[in-house]
Amino acid sequence: MADSAQSIPDKLQKQRRNRLLLLFFGIVLLAVCILTVFYWFKTKPTYQSHPPAVVLPFVDTMPVTLSDNRVRVSTGGFVTAKVTANVTPQVSGKLIRLSPQLIVGAKVSQGDFLAQIDTSDYQAAVANANANVANAQNNYAQARGQARQAARDIKRLGLKATDLNLRKPQLAAAKAAINNAEAQAQLAQTNLQRTTVTAPFDATVIGSDVAVGETAGPTTLLATLASNDFYTVKLTVGNQAIKFITVGNSVTLTDSIYGTTYRANITRIAPNLDQQNRTLSVYVDIANPLQAQHPLLLNSYLNAVIEGSRIANSAYIPNSAIVGNQYVWIKQADDTIHQVPITLVYRQNNQSLVTTEKPIAALITHAKDSFSEGQRVTTNRTIDQKEEKSKRESERQDKEQQSKAQQGRQT
């Protein structure tokens, strides 16, 4: 009993000691937490916000000087011969000889031999016609002698002279027979000459498909010739440009194959529009097309620029500068931009001819949808790049500070 009574105080003392230890460790843990929180607030990274960098849009500019400019119409067309001829014989017969130049691509001069038709029948016709002439002349001589004898008889007998008893009708008939025989002889001689076919002008053979031994006639195509003096280019002009085009306008043509440049003028204009495309055809003649270093080829394509009507107080500007065909943007000396109205005269693929009330010192060549009246811009690409770099650096620093703050909160 005494031992039990003595153990009770020991247990109480042990429990008290345990409570004190728990209290001590609790106080120590609380102190550690307080110190940790204090240290976190003490070392917390400060977040500094940066105002967004102002980046001015970069623009390209060009000065615009007003002057008298011609409407330049860009077009093109294919080359054809101004004069072509289908060579056919004027008489019929067997082809006995052909010129070695009677091949596609060969050059011939006026009067050059092309083909020979058998002359046998035509030589016989000439001989027969000459015989008829001689016979008619003999008959005329006889008729004239008879007329003279009749005149003497009438005078000797004292008869009244008339056309009939003077044999004038017979004499006239004999004379007419001579004329007819001579005409037939001339025709026979001409037909004999026509058996030799020659070139009608200086030309290039662009077609030929005959051979020796074939029978040729007026419907037989011996060759197709294209004159070497002039080639023609047919150009197509759109409806918008028609009012600026007239005969005599200067044209610069460029060969799409060799790059050779030709200068010519509009020689004629079609009297009607193309019904389907509503375009107008104009024609340009190029003289001596085969004398260049690279002869102009038939059916080749030429790019052309027509110098049309002259427009006063005008200038060519890039199409990218024009907004709605009504105005452009200009940059003032204080780097602000403003709208300037324009009148569109003629629009091409890359540039247009316009008129304005006064010259423009700094036309913005590429208008942007984001432009607004009075907006500031820059033409210094270096400054624009530096500002962009500064903006990116500021954004990078902001992200780093936000990341550090996030890591501190997690700790």
KAVENHU-V77566 format. One record per residue. N is the residue number from 1. RES is the residue in one small letter. OMEGA is omega as a letter, one per 20 degrees, with the letter a starting at -180 (* if undefined). NEAR is the number of other C-alpha atoms within 12 Angstrom. D_LAST is the distance of its C-alpha to the last C-alpha in Angstrom with 2 decimals. Layout:
BEGIN
<<N & RES & OMEGA & NEAR & D_LAST> <N & RES & OMEGA & NEAR & D_LAST>>
END
This chain:
BEGIN
<<1 & m & r & 7 & 58.49> <2 & a & r & 7 & 57.86> <3 & d & a & 9 & 55.04> <4 & s & r & 10 & 53.41> <5 & a & a & 11 & 53.62> <6 & q & a & 12 & 52.08> <7 & s & a & 13 & 49.05> <8 & i & r & 14 & 47.94> <9 & p & r & 13 & 46.92> <10 & d & r & 14 & 45.07> <11 & k & r & 14 & 42.98> <12 & l & r & 14 & 42.24> <13 & q & r & 14 & 41.28> <14 & k & r & 14 & 38.95> <15 & q & r & 14 & 37.25> <16 & r & a & 14 & 36.89> <17 & r & r & 14 & 35.32> <18 & n & r & 14 & 32.76> <19 & r & r & 14 & 31.87> <20 & l & r & 14 & 31.43> <21 & l & r & 14 & 29.10> <22 & l & r & 14 & 26.97> <23 & l & a & 14 & 26.99> <24 & f & a & 14 & 26.04> <25 & f & r & 14 & 23.07> <26 & g & r & 14 & 21.99> <27 & i & r & 14 & 22.38> <28 & v & a & 14 & 20.41> <29 & l & r & 14 & 17.47> <30 & l & r & 14 & 17.70> <31 & a & r & 14 & 17.88> <32 & v & r & 14 & 14.75> <33 & c & a & 14 & 12.83> <34 & i & r & 14 & 14.71> <35 & l & r & 14 & 14.04> <36 & t & r & 16 & 10.23> <37 & v & r & 17 & 10.59> <38 & f & r & 13 & 13.25> <39 & y & a & 15 & 11.47> <40 & w & r & 19 & 8.72> <41 & f & a & 16 & 11.85> <42 & k & a & 12 & 13.76> <43 & t & a & 15 & 11.85> <44 & k & r & 21 & 10.94> <45 & p & r & 19 & 12.78> <46 & t & r & 18 & 15.99> <47 & y & r & 16 & 17.16> <48 & q & r & 15 & 20.84> <49 & s & r & 16 & 22.93> <50 & h & r & 18 & 25.96> <51 & p & a & 11 & 29.20> <52 & p & r & 15 & 30.56> <53 & a & r & 18 & 33.01> <54 & v & a & 20 & 36.59> <55 & v & r & 22 & 38.23> <56 & l & r & 25 & 42.01> <57 & p & r & 29 & 43.73> <58 & f & r & 30 & 45.80> <59 & v & r & 29 & 49.47> <60 & d & a & 24 & 52.56> <61 & t & r & 29 & 55.72> <62 & m & r & 23 & 59.39> <63 & p & r & 21 & 62.44> <64 & v & r & 28 & 65.10> <65 & t & a & 23 & 68.70> <66 & l & r & 22 & 71.38> <67 & s & r & 20 & 74.67> <68 & d & a & 18 & 77.31> <69 & n & r & 24 & 75.81> <70 & r & r & 29 & 77.42> <71 & v & a & 36 & 75.84> <72 & r & a & 33 & 74.79> <73 & v & r & 37 & 75.09> <74 & s & a & 31 & 73.49> <75 & t & r & 30 & 75.26> <76 & g & a & 29 & 76.98> <77 & g & a & 28 & 79.83> <78 & f & a & 30 & 81.85> <79 & v & r & 32 & 84.85> <80 & t & r & 30 & 88.30> <81 & a & r & 35 & 91.76> <82 & k & a & 26 & 93.54> <83 & v & r & 21 & 96.86> <84 & t & a & 27 & 97.34> <85 & a & r & 25 & 100.62> <86 & n & a & 24 & 101.63> <87 & v & r & 32 & 104.55> <88 & t & r & 31 & 107.27> <89 & p & r & 32 & 110.88> <90 & q & r & 25 & 113.59> <91 & v & a & 30 & 116.03> <92 & s & r & 27 & 115.82> <93 & g & a & 30 & 116.39> <94 & k & r & 27 & 115.01> <95 & l & a & 28 & 112.37> <96 & i & r & 23 & 113.84> <97 & r & r & 26 & 111.44> <98 & l & r & 29 & 107.93> <99 & s & r & 28 & 106.28> <100 & p & r & 19 & 103.57> <101 & q & a & 26 & 101.53> <102 & l & r & 36 & 101.56> <103 & i & a & 24 & 98.02> <104 & v & r & 21 & 94.71> <105 & g & a & 21 & 93.24> <106 & a & r & 24 & 96.53> <107 & k & r & 27 & 97.74> <108 & v & r & 30 & 101.32> <109 & s & r & 23 & 103.42> <110 & q & r & 19 & 105.90> <111 & g & r & 15 & 109.12> <112 & d & r & 24 & 107.63> <113 & f & r & 23 & 109.22> <114 & l & a & 39 & 107.20> <115 & a & r & 41 & 109.56> <116 & q & r & 37 & 113.23> <117 & i & r & 39 & 115.14> <118 & d & a & 31 & 118.37> <119 & t & a & 26 & 121.22> <120 & s & a & 19 & 124.21> <121 & d & a & 20 & 124.79> <122 & y & r & 28 & 124.22> <123 & q & r & 23 & 126.61> <124 & a & r & 18 & 129.23> <125 & a & r & 23 & 128.59> <126 & v & r & 27 & 129.13> <127 & a & r & 23 & 132.40> <128 & n & r & 22 & 133.60> <129 & a & r & 29 & 132.69> <130 & n & r & 26 & 134.54> <131 & a & r & 20 & 137.58> <132 & n & r & 25 & 137.47> <133 & v & a & 28 & 137.41> <134 & a & r & 22 & 140.47> <135 & n & r & 22 & 142.29> <136 & a & r & 29 & 141.50> <137 & q & r & 25 & 142.73> <138 & n & r & 20 & 145.95> <139 & n & r & 24 & 146.45> <140 & y & r & 28 & 145.92> <141 & a & r & 22 & 148.49> <142 & q & a & 20 & 150.99> <143 & a & r & 27 & 150.28> <144 & r & r & 24 & 150.72> <145 & g & r & 20 & 154.05> <146 & q & r & 22 & 155.25> <147 & a & r & 27 & 154.32> <148 & r & r & 19 & 156.30> <149 & q & r & 17 & 159.31> <150 & a & r & 27 & 159.13> <151 & a & r & 24 & 159.11> <152 & r & a & 18 & 162.23> <153 & d & a & 17 & 164.01> <154 & i & r & 20 & 163.30> <155 & k & a & 16 & 164.61> <156 & r & a & 12 & 167.68> <157 & l & r & 11 & 168.52> <158 & g & a & 11 & 167.73> <159 & l & r & 14 & 165.20> <160 & k & a & 16 & 162.46> <161 & a & r & 19 & 159.18> <162 & t & r & 15 & 156.22> <163 & d & a & 16 & 152.75> <164 & l & a & 16 & 153.87> <165 & n & r & 22 & 157.12> <166 & l & r & 26 & 155.33> <167 & r & r & 25 & 152.82> <168 & k & r & 23 & 149.82> <169 & p & r & 19 & 147.71> <170 & q & r & 24 & 148.31> <171 & l & r & 29 & 147.42> <172 & a & r & 22 & 144.19> <173 & a & r & 21 & 143.23> <174 & a & r & 29 & 143.83> <175 & k & r & 25 & 141.69> <176 & a & r & 20 & 138.88> <177 & a & r & 25 & 139.08> <178 & i & a & 28 & 138.52> <179 & n & r & 23 & 135.47> <180 & n & a & 22 & 134.03> <181 & a & r & 30 & 134.70> <182 & e & r & 26 & 133.13> <183 & a & r & 20 & 130.03> <184 & q & r & 24 & 129.75> <185 & a & r & 28 & 130.16> <186 & q & r & 23 & 127.41> <187 & l & r & 23 & 125.10> <188 & a & r & 30 & 125.89> <189 & q & r & 24 & 125.11> <190 & t & r & 21 & 121.84> <191 & n & r & 29 & 120.82> <192 & l & r & 30 & 121.63> <193 & q & a & 23 & 119.34> <194 & r & r & 28 & 116.62> <195 & t & r & 35 & 116.49> <196 & t & a & 31 & 114.44> <197 & v & a & 36 & 110.98> <198 & t & a & 31 & 109.21> <199 & a & a & 33 & 105.91> <200 & p & r & 27 & 106.23> <201 & f & r & 25 & 103.68> <202 & d & a & 25 & 101.14> <203 & a & r & 39 & 98.52> <204 & t & r & 37 & 96.03> <205 & v & r & 35 & 96.83> <206 & i & r & 30 & 94.05> <207 & g & r & 24 & 95.90> <208 & s & a & 28 & 98.88> <209 & d & r & 20 & 99.92> <210 & v & a & 29 & 103.63> <211 & a & r & 25 & 105.62> <212 & v & a & 22 & 109.11> <213 & g & r & 16 & 111.55> <214 & e & r & 22 & 110.10> <215 & t & a & 24 & 112.32> <216 & a & r & 30 & 111.05> <217 & g & a & 24 & 112.09> <218 & p & r & 19 & 111.07> <219 & t & a & 16 & 108.23> <220 & t & r & 24 & 106.88> <221 & l & r & 25 & 103.75> <222 & l & a & 38 & 104.22> <223 & a & r & 37 & 101.13> <224 & t & a & 33 & 98.62> <225 & l & r & 38 & 98.35> <226 & a & a & 37 & 95.79> <227 & s & r & 33 & 97.03> <228 & n & a & 37 & 95.49> <229 & d & a & 24 & 96.14> <230 & f & r & 29 & 93.36> <231 & y & a & 35 & 90.28> <232 & t & r & 38 & 88.78> <233 & v & r & 44 & 85.16> <234 & k & a & 34 & 84.53> <235 & l & r & 38 & 81.48> <236 & t & a & 34 & 79.77> <237 & v & r & 33 & 78.75> <238 & g & a & 25 & 76.46> <239 & n & a & 19 & 77.56> <240 & q & a & 20 & 75.37> <241 & a & a & 31 & 77.11> <242 & i & a & 28 & 80.72> <243 & k & a & 19 & 81.59> <244 & f & a & 25 & 80.70> <245 & i & r & 37 & 82.92> <246 & t & r & 28 & 86.63> <247 & v & a & 25 & 89.24> <248 & g & r & 21 & 89.04> <249 & n & r & 28 & 85.26> <250 & s & a & 27 & 83.95> <251 & v & r & 38 & 81.89> <252 & t & a & 31 & 79.77> <253 & l & a & 38 & 79.48> <254 & t & r & 29 & 77.34> <255 & d & a & 29 & 78.14> <256 & s & a & 22 & 75.13> <257 & i & a & 17 & 76.34> <258 & y & a & 19 & 77.34> <259 & g & r & 20 & 75.89> <260 & t & a & 24 & 79.36> <261 & t & r & 24 & 79.75> <262 & y & r & 32 & 82.88> <263 & r & a & 26 & 83.99> <264 & a & r & 29 & 86.37> <265 & n & r & 30 & 87.19> <266 & i & a & 32 & 87.34> <267 & t & r & 26 & 90.95> <268 & r & a & 21 & 91.04> <269 & i & r & 26 & 88.97> <270 & a & a & 22 & 89.35> <271 & p & a & 11 & 91.12> <272 & n & r & 14 & 88.78> <273 & l & r & 18 & 85.11> <274 & d & a & 16 & 83.65> <275 & q & a & 10 & 83.78> <276 & q & a & 8 & 80.61> <277 & n & a & 13 & 78.26> <278 & r & r & 16 & 79.94> <279 & t & a & 23 & 80.00> <280 & l & r & 29 & 82.84> <281 & s & r & 33 & 84.32> <282 & v & a & 37 & 85.41> <283 & y & r & 38 & 87.27> <284 & v & r & 41 & 87.08> <285 & d & r & 35 & 89.75> <286 & i & a & 37 & 88.88> <287 & a & r & 24 & 91.94> <288 & n & a & 24 & 92.60> <289 & p & a & 33 & 89.48> <290 & l & a & 25 & 90.45> <291 & q & r & 17 & 90.85> <292 & a & r & 17 & 87.16> <293 & q & r & 12 & 85.57> <294 & h & a & 17 & 84.08> <295 & p & r & 23 & 86.63> <296 & l & a & 36 & 85.33> <297 & l & r & 30 & 85.14> <298 & l & a & 30 & 86.48> <299 & n & r & 19 & 83.90> <300 & s & a & 25 & 81.09> <301 & y & r & 26 & 78.50> <302 & l & r & 37 & 78.36> <303 & n & a & 30 & 75.59> <304 & a & r & 37 & 77.20> <305 & v & a & 33 & 76.39> <306 & i & r & 37 & 79.04> <307 & e & a & 29 & 79.49> <308 & g & a & 30 & 80.30> <309 & s & r & 25 & 81.20> <310 & r & a & 23 & 80.18> <311 & i & a & 25 & 77.75> <312 & a & r & 19 & 77.81> <313 & n & a & 23 & 74.70> <314 & s & r & 29 & 72.35> <315 & a & r & 36 & 69.55> <316 & y & r & 37 & 67.69> <317 & i & r & 40 & 63.94> <318 & p & r & 29 & 61.25> <319 & n & a & 27 & 60.95> <320 & s & r & 27 & 57.17> <321 & a & a & 36 & 57.79> <322 & i & r & 33 & 59.80> <323 & v & r & 25 & 58.28> <324 & g & a & 17 & 60.38> <325 & n & a & 24 & 63.56> <326 & q & a & 19 & 63.61> <327 & y & r & 26 & 61.46> <328 & v & r & 39 & 59.31> <329 & w & r & 41 & 56.43> <330 & i & r & 42 & 57.10> <331 & k & r & 36 & 54.91> <332 & q & a & 25 & 56.10> <333 & a & r & 17 & 55.88> <334 & d & r & 15 & 52.90> <335 & d & r & 24 & 50.94> <336 & t & a & 25 & 51.37> <337 & i & a & 32 & 52.96> <338 & h & r & 26 & 55.88> <339 & q & r & 28 & 58.09> <340 & v & r & 29 & 61.67> <341 & p & r & 23 & 64.20> <342 & i & r & 32 & 66.21> <343 & t & a & 26 & 69.21> <344 & l & a & 29 & 68.81> <345 & v & a & 32 & 72.10> <346 & y & a & 36 & 71.41> <347 & r & r & 26 & 68.25> <348 & q & a & 24 & 67.84> <349 & n & a & 15 & 65.09> <350 & n & a & 16 & 63.06> <351 & q & a & 24 & 64.67> <352 & s & r & 29 & 66.84> <353 & l & a & 39 & 69.65> <354 & v & r & 40 & 68.97> <355 & t & r & 32 & 70.58> <356 & t & a & 29 & 68.93> <357 & e & a & 19 & 70.36> <358 & k & r & 18 & 69.20> <359 & p & a & 22 & 67.53> <360 & i & a & 30 & 63.74> <361 & a & a & 18 & 62.06> <362 & a & r & 31 & 58.70> <363 & l & r & 37 & 58.68> <364 & i & a & 39 & 55.31> <365 & t & r & 29 & 56.15> <366 & h & r & 26 & 53.43> <367 & a & a & 30 & 52.97> <368 & k & r & 21 & 49.65> <369 & d & a & 14 & 49.19> <370 & s & a & 13 & 46.40> <371 & f & r & 25 & 48.82> <372 & s & a & 19 & 49.71> <373 & e & r & 19 & 52.32> <374 & g & r & 17 & 51.22> <375 & q & r & 24 & 48.03> <376 & r & r & 24 & 47.10> <377 & v & r & 34 & 47.04> <378 & t & r & 29 & 47.20> <379 & t & a & 28 & 49.47> <380 & n & a & 18 & 47.44> <381 & r & r & 17 & 45.46> <382 & t & r & 13 & 43.76> <383 & i & r & 18 & 42.38> <384 & d & r & 21 & 41.35> <385 & q & r & 18 & 39.44> <386 & k & r & 18 & 37.75> <387 & e & r & 22 & 36.63> <388 & e & r & 21 & 35.29> <389 & k & r & 17 & 33.37> <390 & s & r & 20 & 31.97> <391 & k & r & 21 & 30.84> <392 & r & r & 19 & 29.05> <393 & e & r & 17 & 27.35> <394 & s & r & 21 & 26.20> <395 & e & r & 20 & 24.79> <396 & r & r & 16 & 22.95> <397 & q & r & 18 & 21.34> <398 & d & a & 21 & 20.32> <399 & k & r & 18 & 18.65> <400 & e & r & 19 & 16.73> <401 & q & r & 21 & 15.50> <402 & q & r & 20 & 14.51> <403 & s & r & 17 & 12.58> <404 & k & r & 19 & 10.65> <405 & a & r & 21 & 10.01> <406 & q & r & 16 & 8.85> <407 & q & r & 14 & 6.32> <408 & g & r & 19 & 5.12> <409 & r & r & 15 & 5.43> <410 & q & r & 10 & 3.84> <411 & t & * & 14 & 0.00>>
END
